[in-house]
Amino acid sequence: KDTFVGDKVLRIIPKNEAQLSLLKEMEEMPEMDIWRGVTGVGIPVDIRVPFHQLSSVKIHLQEHDIEHSTMIEDLQVLLDEEQQEMESSARFAQPRN
Amino acid sequence: TDSFDYANYHTLDEVGTQFGNAPRLKPLSQTQIYRFQDMLVAENPSLVSKIVIGQSYQGRALNVLKVSKAPILRPIVFSLFSTGGTNRPAIWIDTGIHSREWVTQASGTWFAKKIVTDYGRDPALTAILDKMDIFLEIVTNPDGFYYTHNSNRMWRKTRKPTPGSSCVGVDPNRNWDAGFGEPGASSSPCSETYRGPTAHSETEVKSIVDFVKAHGNIKAFLSIHSYSQMLLYPYGYTSSPAKDQADLHNLAKKAVSELASLYGTYYTYGSVINTIYQASGITIDWTYKQGIKYSYTFELRDTGRYGFILPANQILPTARETWLALMAIMNHTFQNPY
């Protein structure tokens, strides 16, 4: 089972065409999971970044002055919550009379 | 189906929630969402029937619910040779071709119930169904859907191995014969947007292709994804405007306005290439090429910034607001025959 401990989802907002091009290059990097693709200047891009690539990606973004924020801090935490919610829902589901 | 919990996510197989390799299932095995579909058919025998348009790579049924007031024969096992004669004009809706988009399959389940509930009550839907059929494929990529529940929540592709590569699966929204292989898809099997070796190489895609061609009278094709809050029309592979661009654009504007009227959810709209990115081999470019004028793809809501793990409490609002946009497109299709 794949786990996503420490994986972050970054929301990146490109400010100009140069940053757009850089983000398009990032799309081609292995293990980058693009949740919301590169569209245009000022439009958010969401990328899931594996934990082991976080520092290099953040340095890359900072070096090019690309604005970004963390949309999901730790993906696995949310997935665990989702799993618990589903299990809880299944437990409480009553069979039809 | 009244007691089905529409406000929560459901697996394909509630029993099989152990992690591990997906078994090769027997065709037509009865699992959670499949069971819902059978129940809906059983409860509405004069309105809903189930068509099996094919099997996934791992042997799961590719079920399509047919909602029709025309006389039906049940059980119907679809074959290319069973659709003799002229079919009624129809609307196609598919949900969840990218398996990890769980809010999409959940919305599709709600749509199915909404259609049978509103028939005879909502004059607009009733008028549509008195003249047209609706086809609804709720789990368009069942192997991927199973895999998201059991092995990798973020999986979006099919599960067919690629010979000579350790990477598995094809992006089923890059596998259609419309600009196939052009920029906007990857030739690398390890990419999330791998287009596959040839157009229609994936049975999940080919089964729809065969069905659409054999039917021959589908007038609107709505392929539903999540999450970017967009309503998109052809083309994805070229920046040339579609012949019907003005009409498609005006209808998209109306549909997103209807959608926003419920909760204020903001959608952008336009052609795929201009609104999101260049994408080749996509579903709606192929359907448009087949002459289906009202070909649209939705990207459902992102409220809460959770992406593909949209909390379950977002399912019903998402489905309800999307339904308004679907009705706008279906009604326009009904009132503007071509």
Boltz contact constraints between the chains, C-beta under 6 A:
constraints:
  - contact:
      token1: [A, 1]
      token2: [B, 19]
      max_distance: 6.0
  - contact:
      token1: [A, 1]
      token2: [B, 151]
      max_distance: 6.0
  - contact:
      token1: [A, 2]
      token2: [B, 152]
      max_distance: 6.0
  - contact:
      token1: [A, 35]
      token2: [B, 307]
      max_distance: 6.0
  - contact:
      token1: [A, 36]
      token2: [B, 228]
      max_distance: 6.0
  - contact:
      token1: [A, 37]
      token2: [B, 276]
      max_distance: 6.0
  - contact:
      token1: [A, 37]
      token2: [B, 277]
      max_distance: 6.0
  - contact:
      token1: [A, 39]
      token2: [B, 276]
      max_distance: 6.0
  - contact:
      token1: [A, 71]
      token2: [B, 305]
      max_distance: 6.0
  - contact:
      token1: [A, 78]
      token2: [B, 309]
      max_distance: 6.0
  - contact:
      token1: [A, 79]
      token2: [B, 153]
      max_distance: 6.0
  - contact:
      token1: [A, 82]
      token2: [B, 309]
      max_distance: 6.0
  - contact:
      token1: [A, 85]
      token2: [B, 312]
      max_distance: 6.0
  - contact:
      token1: [A, 86]
      token2: [B, 9]
      max_distance: 6.0
  - contact:
      token1: [A, 89]
      token2: [B, 8]
      max_distance: 6.0
  - contact:
      token1: [A, 96]
      token2: [B, 3]
      max_distance: 6.0
